[in-house]
Amino acid sequence: MKAALAELEPALRAAGKERKVLGTVVLGTVKGDIHEIGKSLVGSMLSANGFLVHDVGIDVEADEFVAHAASTMPTSWPCRPC
């Protein structure tokens, strides 16, 4: 899905069309969490449906999430309690 979006985005821009961004999301897994596959699926689905996704990666310290959120000002931040 990510590869398809990477191909479509430039074509849409060249045609003078932009996808409406519905919101901004910071996504990742915290240090010690094992849900990388789920994170990737959620990120792909959000991106495909109009969200700007900032994926901070896997095994990320909590303070890195906070710093990234402060710099991107997300409208949504999917999270799951550990």
ChimeraX attribute file (.defattr): number of C-alpha atoms within 10 A of each C-alpha:
attribute: neighborCount
match mode: 1-to-1
recipient: residues
	/A:1	11
	/A:2	14
	/A:3	8
	/A:4	9
	/A:5	13
	/A:6	10
	/A:7	11
	/A:8	12
	/A:9	14
	/A:10	13
	/A:11	13
	/A:12	12
	/A:13	11
	/A:14	10
	/A:15	9
	/A:16	8
	/A:17	11
	/A:18	12
	/A:19	12
	/A:20	10
	/A:21	11
	/A:22	13
	/A:23	14
	/A:24	20
	/A:25	22
	/A:26	23
	/A:27	24
	/A:28	24
	/A:29	23
	/A:30	22
	/A:31	11
	/A:32	11
	/A:33	12
	/A:34	12
	/A:35	13
	/A:36	15
	/A:37	9
	/A:38	12
	/A:39	19
	/A:40	18
	/A:41	13
	/A:42	15
	/A:43	23
	/A:44	17
	/A:45	15
	/A:46	17
	/A:47	21
	/A:48	16
	/A:49	13
	/A:50	14
	/A:51	20
	/A:52	19
	/A:53	21
	/A:54	17
	/A:55	16
	/A:56	16
	/A:57	15
	/A:58	18
	/A:59	15
	/A:60	15
	/A:61	12
	/A:62	11
	/A:63	10
	/A:64	12
	/A:65	19
	/A:66	11
	/A:67	11
	/A:68	16
	/A:69	20
	/A:70	10
	/A:71	9
	/A:72	12
	/A:73	13
	/A:74	17
	/A:75	13
	/A:76	14
	/A:77	14
	/A:78	11
	/A:79	12
	/A:80	7
	/A:81	3
	/A:82	6
